[in-house]
């Protein structure tokens, strides 16, 4: 079933709405589009002016998927883009800027299940306003192992007077967002995150690893500081994930992480009940800006 809808006075064609995207659960493309329409007030302020990378699952989560950086030629002309010129090749990639609801609806119709954007905006291309602590537990570890590591990171951030915002990855991992003044380069932020991660690794070397080789990470929580690299993306908060159950990358409180975090992770249907009862836990993330000058002085040897 196809139809044309008007979103903010622009026409968006919706196609194959009955197509099942999550086979185990029966959620369709129509459910995907409705989710991002309903969640848009919470995500659009954070997506604004950030280069978007399309993560597409045209035939559902059990079929082939692909990333698409360049806006396709058939996209509506009203979609805003940013022409990124890469390195020595001088190749130009026109990244979509998801700055409004009509663009978000169009992306959902392209079966972009996940919201993948850069850590910087186009206003400060090499200076992100978010640093990410990415905790990825290797099998057979579980979400609870990520929690233990996340709480150690919170203790370290507390010592430096910094506020981190934790969220579930949507699977077994945890992401901690740290809002920053956009004056630090990606290289500086990697040093900062690595400094904290090395400290954690020294405390629990049997539980965590900085090993880049996947084969050597077995049974440990991988501390991935390399996510803080220009052009890299990760699933943003309130992003759906291409996993059974249609889980959502859910903002969490530190209290929940200490107690009942796993019960607080939501899916495509339950996230709205949580928002109604708890509000948006990341509401002040966009306006909060923090300084890490005092920590960068300690990273000279990294």
ChimeraX attribute file (.defattr): number of C-alpha atoms within 10 A of each C-alpha:
attribute: neighborCount
match mode: 1-to-1
recipient: residues
	/A:1	9
	/A:2	10
	/A:3	10
	/A:4	11
	/A:5	14
	/A:6	10
	/A:7	15
	/A:8	10
	/A:9	8
	/A:10	13
	/A:11	13
	/A:12	18
	/A:13	14
	/A:14	19
	/A:15	15
	/A:16	13
	/A:17	17
	/A:18	14
	/A:19	18
	/A:20	19
	/A:21	26
	/A:22	21
	/A:23	14
	/A:24	13
	/A:25	11
	/A:26	13
	/A:27	18
	/A:28	18
	/A:29	26
	/A:30	19
	/A:31	20
	/A:32	23
	/A:33	22
	/A:34	15
	/A:35	20
	/A:36	24
	/A:37	16
	/A:38	12
	/A:39	16
	/A:40	17
	/A:41	12
	/A:42	16
	/A:43	22
	/A:44	16
	/A:45	14
	/A:46	19
	/A:47	23
	/A:48	16
	/A:49	21
	/A:50	24
	/A:51	27
	/A:52	25
	/A:53	25
	/A:54	24
	/A:55	21
	/A:56	22
	/A:57	20
	/A:58	18
	/A:59	15
	/A:60	20
	/A:61	21
	/A:62	14
	/A:63	9
	/A:64	10
	/A:65	16
	/A:66	11
	/A:67	12
	/A:68	14
	/A:69	15
	/A:70	18
	/A:71	20
	/A:72	11
	/A:73	7
	/A:74	6
	/A:75	12
	/A:76	15
	/A:77	8
	/A:78	9
	/A:79	16
	/A:80	16
	/A:81	20
	/A:82	18
	/A:83	14
	/A:84	17
	/A:85	12
	/A:86	11
	/A:87	8
	/A:88	6
	/A:89	7
	/A:90	9
	/A:91	11
	/A:92	13
	/A:93	15
	/A:94	18
	/A:95	22
	/A:96	25
	/A:97	23
	/A:98	28
	/A:99	19
	/A:100	18
	/A:101	18
	/A:102	21
	/A:103	21
	/A:104	23
	/A:105	25
	/A:106	21
	/A:107	22
	/A:108	25
	/A:109	22
	/A:110	18
	/A:111	22
	/A:112	26
	/A:113	27
	/A:114	24
	/A:115	26
	/A:116	22
	/A:117	26
	/A:118	25
	/A:119	28
	/A:120	22
	/A:121	21
	/A:122	17
	/A:123	11
	/A:124	14
	/A:125	18
	/A:126	19
	/A:127	22
	/A:128	25
	/A:129	24
	/A:130	23
	/A:131	23
	/A:132	23
	/A:133	27
	/A:134	25
	/A:135	25
	/A:136	24
	/A:137	28
	/A:138	22
	/A:139	12
	/A:140	9
	/A:141	17
	/A:142	17
	/A:143	20
	/A:144	17
	/A:145	22
	/A:146	27
	/A:147	25
	/A:148	14
	/A:149	22
	/A:150	25
	/A:151	16
	/A:152	17
	/A:153	19
	/A:154	18
	/A:155	13
	/A:156	16
	/A:157	15
	/A:158	12
	/A:159	9
	/A:160	12
	/A:161	12
	/A:162	16
	/A:163	18
	/A:164	22
	/A:165	19
	/A:166	27
	/A:167	26
	/A:168	28
	/A:169	28
	/A:170	25
	/A:171	18
	/A:172	19
	/A:173	24
	/A:174	27
	/A:175	27
	/A:176	23
	/A:177	23
	/A:178	20
	/A:179	24
	/A:180	23
	/A:181	15
	/A:182	19
	/A:183	14
	/A:184	18
	/A:185	17
	/A:186	21
	/A:187	14
	/A:188	17
	/A:189	23
	/A:190	20
	/A:191	21
	/A:192	21
	/A:193	23
	/A:194	20
	/A:195	20
	/A:196	19
	/A:197	24
	/A:198	15
	/A:199	14
	/A:200	21
	/A:201	19
	/A:202	12
	/A:203	12
	/A:204	13
	/A:205	14
	/A:206	11
	/A:207	21
	/A:208	27
	/A:209	25
	/A:210	18
	/A:211	15
	/A:212	12
	/A:213	8
	/A:214	9
	/A:215	8
	/A:216	12
	/A:217	18
	/A:218	18
	/A:219	17
	/A:220	24
	/A:221	29
	/A:222	25
	/A:223	26
	/A:224	21
	/A:225	22
	/A:226	19
	/A:227	19
	/A:228	26
	/A:229	18
	/A:230	17
	/A:231	17
	/A:232	13
	/A:233	18
	/A:234	19
	/A:235	20
	/A:236	24
	/A:237	24
	/A:238	27
	/A:239	25
	/A:240	26
	/A:241	21
	/A:242	23
	/A:243	14
	/A:244	14
	/A:245	18
	/A:246	23
	/A:247	23
	/A:248	28
	/A:249	27
	/A:250	27
	/A:251	25
	/A:252	21
	/A:253	18
	/A:254	17
	/A:255	10
	/A:256	13
	/A:257	21
	/A:258	13
	/A:259	11
	/A:260	11
	/A:261	19
	/A:262	15
	/A:263	9
	/A:264	17
	/A:265	21
	/A:266	23
	/A:267	20
	/A:268	21
	/A:269	14
	/A:270	13
	/A:271	19
	/A:272	16
	/A:273	11
	/A:274	15
	/A:275	14
	/A:276	9
	/A:277	8
	/A:278	9
	/A:279	11
	/A:280	13
	/A:281	15
	/A:282	19
	/A:283	13
	/A:284	10
	/A:285	18
	/A:286	13
	/A:287	9
	/A:288	13
	/A:289	15
	/A:290	15
	/A:291	15
	/A:292	17
	/A:293	11
	/A:294	9
	/A:295	15
	/A:296	17
	/A:297	10
	/A:298	12
	/A:299	15
	/A:300	9
	/A:301	7
	/A:302	10
